[in-house]
Amino acid sequence: MVAVELLTPNGVVYSGDVSSVRVPGVMGSFAVLDNHAPLISPLEKGLVLINAIDGVKEFTIDGGVVEVLNNHVVILAESIVV
């Protein structure tokens, strides 16, 4: 399991343990699974797919940054596009 936090300047949008998360990296989208190597990457506008226990959650972000460290993913999004 991977702990994921999706944050905007307005607060926490999503927080929970998931099986995977896919984010829109500037060089293409990529998935983060259990025991992923540490990384920090800029994100472009696009779709964040969170594979949670109760189903897939979809969020469109307007860019940001992702940090992956020790099975913890923090997505700092500029905003969520509705």
N, C-alpha and C positions, 0 to 999 in steps of 0.2 A: 504494500500500500504506500501511497505517496500523499503527504499532507499538502493541500493546496490552499493558497489564499489569493483571492483576486481583489485588489484594492484600487480605489480611485481617490482623488483628493476629497471626495464627499464621504468616504468611509468604506467599510467592508461590503463587497458585493456578493462574494461567495467564500466560504471556508468549510473545509471538510477533508476526509480521507477518500482517495479515489484510486482507481486502478491505473489510469493514465490521463494525461492532459496534452492537447495539441495546441500549439501557439503559432501565430503568423510572424516568423522571423523575417528580417529584412532580406535574407538570402533564400527564403522559402520557408514554408511551414515545417515544423518538426514536432515530434512527440517526446514526452518525458515519461519514462516508465520507472518502476522500482529499481533502486540502485544505479540511477543515471549518474554519469560523471558530473562533477561540479561545473557550473558555467554561469556566465552573465551575458545576456544578449539583448540588443535593441529589438523592439517589435514594431511592425508597421500596422496600418489599419487592416483589420481582418477578423477572422472568426477564431474564437477560443472554444475548443471542444473539451468538456470535462466529462470523463467516463466515471460517473459516481455509481454507488451501489443501487440507487433508486432510478437509474437511467442516465441518459446523456443530457448534459446541460450545455446550451449554446449561448455565447455572449459575443457581440461584435464590439471590438475595442477600436479606439481612434489612435493607436500607437502606444508605446510605452517601453517598459524594460521587464525582463524576466530574470530571476536569480534561482538557480537550482543548487542545493547544498544539503547533503545528508538526508535524502528522501523528503525534503521540504522545498516546495516550489512557491515563490512569491512573485506574483504578476502585478506590477505597478502600471496601471493603465491611465492614460491621460483622461479618458472618459469612456463611458459605455454608450454606443450608438443605439438608439431605440428604433 
